[in-house]
Amino acid sequence: MMFSVVTGGAGFIGSHLVDALVARGDRVTVIDNLSAGTRENLARHLENGAVTVVTADLLGDGWEDHLEGAEMVFHLAADPDVRQSAVTPGQQVQQNIVATERVLDAVRHHGVRNIAFTSTSTVYGEASVIPTPEEYTPLEPISVYGATKLACEALISAYSHSYGIRSTSFRFANIIGPRSGHGVIPDFVRKLRENPRELEILGDGSQTKSYLEVSQCVQAMLFAVDHARDPVNVYNIGSEDWIDVTAIADIVVRALGLSRVKYRYTGGERGWVGDVPRMLLSIDRLKALGWKPGIGSRESVVAAARAMASGG
């Protein structure tokens, strides 16, 4: 049994990670301010006492001592809204960069030897090499969100080298599935439930990106943490193919049992400020370690759309 702490563990990806940690026998403490996550995402673990939840904001005090004795910290807590980061950049700096530094300092203070961090494909900006490998340079994010995650990666690298902490950072493609309240699929489901005759699609619908179902993502994370051996490790996580936004709209419409839905495009190649129109990550480094996804982007989108259409 390992004692693992998960920041943001009541959220979308965090709660699925907690499911997997409990299933393999870990003792788990979740630290979450519940601004995006919910206790309902962890309900069955709370009922049987498998998980302890500490309701706290990482910018506040009082949560740090819950890292005492932990062997692993999974740091997922963040403000994940790329679109909103252009509107309230200061909030993202606080919730992402400052909060990460506080977690790192608590990790150092309590002698935790391992940390895993959820970064993002947006650190690459508009990459000229697709599929984009981890070695790609220059890293020039075009969103405040991407910039904050890149800054967090730099802090983690510095703490790893300075204090002997092994770190693993994951640059995610679009992770989708049950419990998600953020992203293109929940957005489409919400809009179509409000108006089943017309769907607003941000941009021109040709934005083409990689998507991966959340359980596959969690499998990749745990496999990498268990097998990575360098002081600082960075892995892309995504599928090996991609799908465009209009095709996603078609899948969601079918999942909801609708037909003859009119699409209304807002226009332009970007859906919002900071949107990267084309993204596909190379996962060769993760495959060399011994893991590859079992499904691709379309299958992931179909599974996520069906789950959300049924209330998941």
C-alpha positions in Angstrom: 0.0 0.0 0.0 1.2 3.5 -0.9 0.1 6.7 0.7 -0.8 9.1 -2.2 -2.0 12.7 -2.0 -4.1 14.1 -4.9 -4.6 17.8 -5.2 -7.7 18.5 -7.3 -8.8 14.9 -6.6 -12.5 15.8 -6.6 -12.4 17.1 -10.1 -12.8 15.4 -13.5 -9.4 13.7 -14.1 -8.5 13.8 -10.4 -11.5 11.7 -9.4 -10.8 9.1 -12.0 -7.2 9.0 -10.8 -8.4 8.5 -7.3 -10.6 5.6 -8.5 -7.5 3.9 -10.0 -5.4 4.5 -6.9 -8.0 3.1 -4.6 -8.4 0.1 -6.9 -4.7 -0.7 -6.7 -4.8 -0.4 -2.9 -3.4 3.0 -2.2 -4.3 5.1 0.9 -5.5 8.4 -0.6 -5.9 11.9 0.7 -7.6 14.4 -1.6 -7.0 18.2 -1.2 -9.5 20.2 -3.1 -11.3 23.5 -2.7 -14.3 22.1 -4.5 -14.5 25.1 -6.9 -14.8 22.7 -9.8 -14.8 19.3 -8.3 -17.5 17.7 -6.1 -17.7 15.3 -3.2 -20.2 13.3 -5.3 -17.3 12.4 -7.7 -15.7 10.5 -4.7 -19.0 9.4 -3.0 -18.4 5.7 -3.0 -14.9 6.1 -1.6 -16.1 8.4 1.2 -18.8 5.9 2.1 -16.3 3.1 2.6 -13.6 5.2 4.2 -11.1 4.6 1.4 -10.4 8.3 0.8 -9.9 11.3 3.1 -11.0 14.7 1.7 -9.4 17.9 2.9 -11.4 20.9 1.7 -8.8 23.6 1.3 -7.5 26.1 -1.2 -3.8 25.7 -2.0 -3.4 29.5 -1.7 -4.5 29.3 1.9 -3.0 27.6 4.9 -3.7 24.4 7.0 -3.5 21.8 4.2 0.3 21.3 4.2 0.6 18.9 7.1 -1.6 16.4 5.3 1.4 15.6 3.1 3.2 14.2 6.2 4.2 10.6 5.4 3.1 10.7 1.8 5.2 8.8 -0.7 3.6 10.4 -3.8 1.8 13.6 -4.6 -0.3 14.0 -7.8 -0.7 17.7 -8.3 -3.8 18.2 -10.5 -5.4 21.3 -8.9 -5.5 24.2 -11.3 -7.7 26.6 -13.1 -8.1 24.7 -16.4 -10.1 27.1 -18.5 -7.9 28.1 -21.5 -10.6 30.4 -22.9 -11.1 32.3 -19.6 -7.4 32.7 -19.1 -7.4 35.6 -21.6 -10.1 37.3 -19.5 -8.7 36.8 -16.0 -5.0 36.1 -16.5 -4.1 37.0 -12.9 -6.4 34.3 -11.5 -4.6 31.7 -13.6 -1.2 32.9 -12.4 -2.3 32.5 -8.8 -4.2 29.2 -9.1 -1.6 27.6 -11.3 1.9 29.0 -10.7 1.6 30.3 -7.1 -0.3 27.2 -6.0 2.2 24.9 -7.6 5.1 26.6 -5.8 3.2 26.2 -2.5 2.7 22.5 -3.2 6.4 22.0 -4.1 7.5 23.8 -0.9 5.2 21.5 1.1 6.6 18.5 -0.7 10.1 19.6 0.1 9.3 20.4 3.7 7.6 17.0 4.4 10.2 15.0 2.5 8.0 13.6 -0.2 10.2 12.0 -2.8 7.9 11.9 -5.8 5.5 14.3 -7.5 3.4 14.0 -10.7 2.0 17.1 -12.4 -0.7 17.5 -15.1 0.6 19.9 -17.7 -0.9 20.5 -21.2 -0.3 20.3 -24.9 -0.7 24.1 -25.0 2.8 24.6 -23.8 3.9 23.9 -27.4 1.9 26.8 -28.8 1.4 26.5 -32.6 4.0 23.8 -33.2 5.5 23.5 -36.7 6.2 19.8 -36.1 3.1 17.5 -35.9 2.9 15.0 -34.3 4.8 17.1 -31.7 7.4 15.4 -29.6 8.5 16.4 -26.0 11.8 17.6 -27.4 10.1 20.2 -29.6 11.4 23.8 -29.3 10.8 26.7 -29.0 8.1 26.4 -26.4 5.9 29.4 -27.2 2.5 29.1 -25.7 -0.2 31.4 -27.2 -2.5 31.3 -24.1 -2.0 32.5 -20.6 -3.1 29.0 -19.5 -0.3 27.4 -21.5 2.2 29.9 -20.2 1.3 29.1 -16.6 1.6 25.4 -17.1 5.0 25.9 -18.7 6.1 28.0 -15.8 5.0 25.2 -13.4 7.0 22.7 -15.3 10.1 24.9 -14.9 9.5 25.2 -11.1 9.1 21.5 -10.8 12.3 20.9 -12.7 14.1 23.3 -10.4 12.8 21.7 -7.2 13.5 18.2 -8.5 17.2 19.0 -9.2 17.6 21.2 -6.0 15.9 18.9 -3.5 16.2 15.3 -5.0 12.5 15.0 -5.8 11.6 12.7 -8.7 9.0 14.5 -11.0 6.8 13.4 -13.8 5.0 16.0 -15.9 2.2 15.0 -18.3 1.4 17.1 -21.4 -2.2 16.2 -22.1 -4.1 16.3 -25.3 -7.8 16.8 -24.9 -8.9 14.4 -22.1 -12.6 13.6 -22.2 -15.2 11.4 -20.5 -17.7 11.1 -17.6 -17.7 13.8 -14.9 -16.2 16.4 -17.3 -17.9 19.8 -17.1 -15.5 21.6 -19.3 -14.6 21.4 -23.0 -16.2 21.0 -26.4 -18.4 17.9 -25.7 -20.0 19.3 -22.5 -20.4 22.6 -24.3 -22.2 21.0 -27.2 -24.4 18.8 -25.0 -25.5 21.9 -22.9 -26.2 24.0 -26.0 -28.2 21.2 -27.7 -30.3 20.6 -24.6 -31.1 24.3 -24.6 -31.9 24.4 -28.3 -32.1 21.0 -30.1 -32.6 22.7 -33.5 -29.4 24.7 -33.8 -25.8 24.4 -32.5 -23.3 27.2 -32.2 -19.8 26.0 -33.1 -16.9 28.3 -32.2 -14.6 29.0 -35.1 -15.1 27.4 -38.5 -15.4 23.8 -37.3 -12.1 22.7 -38.9 -10.1 22.8 -35.7 -8.5 19.4 -35.6 -7.1 17.9 -32.4 -6.3 14.7 -30.5 -8.7 13.4 -27.9 -8.3 10.6 -25.3 -10.8 9.0 -23.0 -10.1 9.7 -19.3 -9.6 6.1 -18.1 -6.9 5.7 -20.8 -5.2 8.9 -19.6 -5.1 7.7 -16.0 -3.7 4.3 -17.1 -0.9 6.2 -18.9 -0.2 8.4 -15.9 0.2 5.5 -13.5 2.2 3.4 -15.9 4.6 6.3 -16.4 5.0 7.1 -12.7 5.7 3.4 -12.0 8.3 3.0 -14.8 10.0 6.4 -15.1 13.4 6.6 -13.5 15.0 9.9 -14.4 15.0 12.8 -11.9 12.8 14.9 -14.2 10.4 13.1 -16.6 8.1 14.6 -19.2 5.6 12.6 -21.3 2.9 13.5 -23.8 -0.4 11.7 -23.3 -2.9 11.5 -26.1 -4.2 9.4 -28.9 -2.3 8.8 -32.2 -4.9 10.4 -34.4 -7.2 13.4 -34.4 -10.7 14.6 -35.2 -12.2 17.9 -36.2 -14.8 19.9 -34.3 -17.6 19.5 -36.9 -17.2 15.7 -36.7 -17.4 15.9 -32.9 -20.7 17.9 -33.3 -22.1 15.1 -35.6 -21.2 12.5 -32.9 -22.8 14.5 -30.1 -26.0 15.1 -32.1 -26.3 11.3 -32.8 -25.6 10.5 -29.1 -28.5 12.8 -28.1 -30.8 11.2 -30.6 -31.3 14.4 -32.6 -31.5 15.0 -36.3 -31.6 18.0 -38.7 -29.6 20.2 -36.4 -28.4 23.4 -38.1 -24.8 24.3 -37.4 -24.0 28.0 -36.9 -20.3 28.8 -37.0 -18.8 31.9 -35.4 -16.0 31.9 -38.0 -12.3 32.1 -38.0 -9.8 29.3 -37.6 -9.7 29.8 -33.8 -12.6 29.1 -31.4 -11.3 31.7 -28.9 -8.2 33.7 -28.0 -5.4 31.2 -27.3 -7.1 28.3 -29.2 -4.6 26.1 -31.1 -6.3 25.1 -34.3 -4.3 21.9 -34.9 -2.8 19.6 -32.2 -1.5 16.1 -32.3 1.1 14.9 -29.9 3.8 12.3 -30.5 3.6 9.6 -27.8 6.7 7.7 -29.0 8.4 8.4 -25.6 5.5 6.8 -23.7 5.3 3.9 -26.2 9.1 3.3 -25.7 8.4 3.0 -22.0 5.8 0.3 -22.7 2.4 2.0 -22.9 0.1 3.0 -25.8 -3.6 3.9 -25.9 -6.2 1.2 -26.6 -8.5 3.6 -28.5 -8.2 6.6 -30.7 -9.8 10.1 -30.9 -13.1 9.1 -32.6 -13.7 6.2 -30.2 -12.9 8.4 -27.3 -15.3 11.1 -28.5 -18.1 8.5 -29.1 -17.6 7.1 -25.6 -17.6 10.5 -23.9 -20.6 11.8 -25.9 -22.7 8.7 -25.0 -21.7 9.0 -21.3 -22.7 12.7 -21.2 -25.8 12.1 -23.1 -26.9 9.6 -20.5 -26.1 12.0 -17.7 -22.5 11.0 -16.9 
